[in-house]
Amino acid sequence: MIRRDYSAVMLMIPTLNEEEAICPLLQESTAIFPRVVVVDGHSRDKTREIAQSFGVDVLLQDFGPGKGCGVRTGMRFFLSSDAEIFCIIDGDGTNVPSDLVDLVELVRNREAGIAIGSRTKGQRDPGSMNFITIASNRVVSYLLSLRYGGSFTDIQTGYWAFSRKAVQRLLPCLRSTRFEIELEIFSKAKVAGLVLKEVPVGFRRRIGHTKFSFRLRIRNLYYAFKYILSLRLPE
């Protein structure tokens, strides 16, 4: 098997109190990607200390609390580097780092400006996603696909890969602070004319406690309908 060179790929992992998950996740991630950055949302546990022990870049996120602020911080750091491809996976151990390889190859081969991993199409561990999560995600993905074009099945995924051009185009107009960041990225990328493709990925049971509360789920639904009804790229 030919081992691919991923020295031009930067993998960003947003975290908040993930001391249980971050060690095994970084063991997997650094075995594939030599450039990993952990963007931490001011954890109160040992997440940052554990990440630093791996020798990866560890940043405290700017803009405010929430995943969206972490992603925007990571994108800004990526653009300050010479990396060519920017990837994201969640920091809770649910995402499989090796599954990013197919996303990276789509972007590297210029088949897509943004590649998305579909947990719906891939293999999921039993109990990793409950019925409400699956149903709401499918409905939101269907409606946003209908609105902006395509047939995407998992827009609220944690798996992303971007070309440098895509990050340069998107970052100035991103405003999300929390979990709605995926919805904003998808909607604004489609309006901007970027090519998006989706591939199957795996999904594991979460390590630790979920931060995606019922209140945040309702908040995400609000933003989903906001972008469904939007007629132009918000400034």
N, C-alpha and C positions, 0 to 999 in steps of 0.2 A: 504494500500500500504506500502511495506517495504521501508524505507528510506536507501539508500546505504551510506556507509561511504567513503567519498572522501578525507580523511585526507592525504592519500599517493599520491594524485594527485596534480600536480602543473600546474596551468593555466597561460600561458604567453600571454600578450596582447601587441603587438608592436604599438606604437603611434607616430604621428607627427601632432601637431596642431589639436587635436581632442576634444577641450573643449566643443563642442556642443554634442558630442556623448558619451564621456567617463563616465559621471555621470549615465545615465540610463543603460549603458552597465555594469558598475561595480555593480549597484544595482541588476541586474539579475545574474551576475557571482558570486558574493560573497554569494548569497542566496543558491547556489549549492556547490561551491568549496571554502573551507576555506583557501586555499593557492593560492593566486593570485599575480602575479608580472607584473607590467607595465614597459616595456622597452621602454624608450622614446628617439626619435631621435633628441633631443635638440629643443623641441617645443618653439615657440616664443609667445604662448598664455598661458592660465592657465591650460593646460592639467595636468601637474605634480602636481600643487597645489590641483586640484580637486581630483586626484588619491590619494594623500597623506591624504586627509580628510577621506578617507575610511579605512585608516590603513593598506593598502596593501603595499608590497615592491615596491618601485619605483627606477629604475635604469636608468642612462644615458647610452646609448649604446656605445660600443667600435667599433673598426675596421674602422669606417667611416660612411658616411650618407647612408640611404637606408634601406629598410625592411630586406634585407639579413643580414646586419650587426646587426640589432636588434634581429633577430632570433638566430644568432650565439651567441650573448651576453646572451640571455635568456637560451640557451642550456648550456652554460658554468656555469651559475648561478645554473641551475637545477642540474648539476653534482656535484656541491659543497654542495648540500643539501642531505637529506636522502629520498627525494621523489622517488617514484617508477615509476610513469607515468607522462609524459610531454605532455601538450596540448597547442595548439595555436588557437586563433581566431583573426580576424582583429579588429582594434580599431575604426572602422567607423560606427558601429552599424548595419552593414549588416548581420552579423552572429548571430545566435540564441544560446546563451550559453547552454540552456537545450538540444540542439541537439547534443552536445558533449557527452552526456551520453552513447549513443549507441556505439560511437567510443571507449570510455574508457572501456566499457565492453568487446569489442572485444580484446583489449590489455590485460586487467586484466585476462580474461579467456584463454589467450595465444593462441587465434585463429589467431592473427596477431601481428607482431612486430610493424607495423605501420598501423593505420586506417586513411582513407581519407574520408571527407564528400563530397558527390556529390550534387552540387546545380542543376545540370542538371536533376537528378532523383527526386529531392525534390520539395517542393512547393515554388514558387517564387512570391513575390509581383509584381503586374503589374508595368512595367517600371523599375524594379530593374536591369535588364540586357538588353542592347540593342542587336540588331541583330548581329552586328559586333563582340561583345564580345562573344556571344553564339557560333557563327559560327567558329571564330578563336580558341576558346577553344576546341570545338569538334574536329576540324581538328588536332590540336596539340596533344590532348589526344589520338586520334586514331593512329596517327603516332608513338608516343612514346610507346603506347601499342603494336603496331605491331613490333616495334624494340626490346622491352625488355620483352614482354609477358604479357598476361592478356587482359582485356577488360574494361579499365578505361575510364570514361566519363568526368572527371573534375580534371585534374592534377593541374591546376592553382587555385585550391580552397584555401580558407583561413582557412579551418578546418583540423586540424591534431591532432593525438594522437600517442605517441611513448612510447615504453617500454624503460627502462633505458639502456638495452643492445643496442637497436637501436641507441639511442643518442650517446652512447660511441663509437659505430662503425662509425657513420657518421660525427660527429663534426670535427675530425682531418682532414678530406678531403673536407670540405665545404669551398668554396672560394667566393660565390656569395655576392654581396653587395646590390642589389636592388630586384626588383620583380621576377627576374629569380630564386630566391631561391627555389621555389616549384619545378621547372623543375630539378634543380640540386639534390634536395633531392630525388625525385622519381627515377631519372636515376641511381644515385649512390647507392640507397637502393636496386634496382633491381640487379645491378651488384654484390653487396655485398651478395646477396642471402637472403635478408630479406623478410619476408612474408608481403605483403600489401593487404589490403581489403578495399572496398569502400562501403559506405552506404548513403542513401538519407538524405539530410539535407535541411533546409529552407534557404531562402535568402530574405532580406528586402531592401527597398530603402535606399540609403546612406544618412547619416546625414552630412551635410556640402559638401564641394567640393572635387571631386575625385583628386587624385594625379597621377593616371595612365594615363598619357598623351599619345598622338599619338606616340611621340618619344619613350617613354618607351614601348609601345606596339610593335613597330618595333624592339626594342632592345630584347624584350622577344622572338620574332620570330627568331631572329638570334641565341639566345641561344637554342631554341627548336631544330633547325636544327643541331646545334653543338652537342647536346646530341644524336640526332637521328643517326648522322654519327659516333659517338664515338664507338670505338671497345673495350675499356677497361676502368677500373675505373681510372679517372684522378687523378694524385697525387697532 
